[in-house]
Amino acid sequence: MSPSCAPIVLFVYNRPHHTAETIAALQANDLSLHSDLIVFSDGPKKPEHAKNVQAVRNLLDNITGFKSVEIRASEQNNG
């Protein structure tokens, strides 16, 4: 019987290196394969942030190692 785990919620913005490190740390957890991951990706606040926001979203497209992965990407910045 697999354990019942609360979902993991991750909020990301425009820091691809930090996002990659956080995802790797979560994946290393023994219960990650039994956990749902929900990621909220905010839209760029300024045009110059768009490149890094997109880099973060590219990382999100390839996440594995969880029971399920749900990405909620906003086109506008919600603060």
CORLINLIN-V484445 format. One record per backbone hydrogen bond with DSSP energy under -0.5 kcal/mol. NH is the residue of the N-H (numbers start at 1). CO is the residue of the C=O. E is the energy in kcal/mol with one decimal. If there is no record, write none. Layout:
nh: <NH NH>
co: <CO CO>
e: <E E>
//
This chain:
nh: <5 5 8 10 12 19 20 21 22 23 24 25 26 27 28 29 32 34 35 37 38 38 39 40 41 41 42 42 43 49 50 50 53 54 55 56 57 58 59 60 61 62 63 67 67 68 70 72 72 73 74 74 78>
co: <3 34 36 38 40 15 16 17 18 19 20 21 22 23 24 26 29 31 32 68 8 36 70 10 39 72 12 40 76 46 46 47 49 50 51 52 53 54 55 56 57 59 60 32 35 35 37 39 70 71 41 72 76>
e: <-0.7 -0.5 -3.2 -2.7 -2.9 -2.5 -2.6 -2.1 -2.4 -2.6 -2.3 -2.1 -2.3 -2.7 -1.5 -1.3 -1.7 -1.6 -1.7 -2.8 -3.1 -0.5 -3.1 -2.8 -0.6 -2.5 -1.8 -0.6 -1.6 -2.1 -0.5 -1.2 -2.3 -2.4 -1.9 -2.3 -2.1 -2.2 -1.5 -1.9 -1.4 -1.4 -1.3 -1.0 -2.0 -0.9 -2.8 -3.3 -0.5 -0.6 -2.9 -0.5 -0.5>
//
